[in-house]
Amino acid sequence: MKKRKIIIDSIKRIDFLAKKYKFINSDFSISIDSTNFNNLKRDFKVVNNNLTYRDSLRVILEYELDNFHARRIALRRITYNWKRMSYYIWETEEKTKELGNNLGFEHPYRFYEFLYNEKINTDFKNKFIKNLKKRAEKRLHKEIKVRPYSNFFNRLLKESPQRKRDMEAYFKKKGIKNHKH
């Protein structure tokens, strides 16, 4: 377990968004011919022919990174989206994207990294977190600690009103009752 944790911790330091890939271009589009892709699918024993972008990306990352943990972490970061980021800051997806873009973040995971990093303290970030804390405390009727940022933002994710509504709709659509989200 200790050895695995050390390996995963070292993998987490890799910037998968800036990494140069053979079959993935800079905007994370897959660029591989069907023959090579079908060979990769066969090598990784993928039998489904109706793959989503995420499924196809998983196959490519499996080949390019050749490590389960690296593939899992890279896939999560590359497919991170503005909607998920919006749950952390209690804004709409559009407002979150606009805010992120105004701060110079083209990819939502970069915005996530910026907010989570306790070493980065700008006037904007400090004011933003202070206002977010006030909004959350008012809605939850509880005092919330800001530090560490990871606990703060994970709590906001868990308590996000929009995430809760989206999860309710998802479970209702799937016909799942008595769930926790």
Salt bridges, closest charged atoms under 4 A:
ASP9 OD2 - LYS5 NZ 2.97
ASP15 OD1 - ARG110 NH2 2.88
ASP43 OD1 - ARG42 NH2 3.67
GLU62 OE1 - ARG71 NE 2.75
GLU91 OE2 - ARG135 NH1 3.25
GLU113 OE1 - ARG110 NH1 3.13
GLU118 OE1 - ARG147 NH1 2.93
GLU137 OE2 - LYS133 NZ 2.56
GLU159 OE1 - LYS164 NZ 3.28
ASP166 OD2 - LYS83 NZ 3.07
GLU168 OE1 - HIS179 NE2 3.70
GLU168 OE2 - HIS181 NE2 2.96
